[in-house]
Amino acid sequence: MNAWIYIVLGAALGLLVVWVVRQSMGFVAQKPEDYEDATPEFDVRHHLNGPLLCEGVIYGPFGRVSSRFVADFEGNWDGTNGSLKERFVYDDGSTQDREWHLTLSENGRIRATAGDVIGAGIGQQTGPTVQLKYRIKLPEASGGHVLNTVDWMYLAPNGTIMNRSQFRKFGIKVAELVATMRPKDGA
């Protein structure tokens, strides 16, 4: 019986080490302050304004591409309040619409709401980055799960935005999104 105690304790210790490493290193450990001295400066009122084209992939829990998409975005700002309308077209022909309502404070803090977001997302624009954390409810056709999301946007020197989002349930990564966003031609 003592051997089982050591096996259970060893497994628990292993899981604890994995959790600590994940929380202190890698994607989820990034903080807006990590980018405060970097350039160019990301201003959501400028870079998420007007017509944008988005292209991306969604990876499932085992790292394989589960979906590909293109999307048309339309950002509009009135001072520190903005909206971002999104229309996604997926590789299976299905579509999805979302409209974000964004409020930017003087210190770069962002408050974001959308129809499929539980409560409000909170974020920060710092240097060439924007971080947004929120809880999203998947459509019933996708299981209706509520996932914790960490969303990072990185501004490239040419104005293209690289977007990486991770979606977690019970702390376990269940999906990841990687996408580009850029002004539509002629915009």
Protein Blocks (a to p, Z undefined) as FASTA:
>chain_A
ZZmmmmmmmmmmmmmmmmmmmmmgcjklpcfklmmmgccdddfklmmgcjdddddddddf
kopafbdcddddddddehjaccdddddddfkopacdddddddddfkopacdddfklghja
ddddehjbdcddddddddfknoopacdddddddddfkopacddddddeehiafbdcdddd
dddehZZ
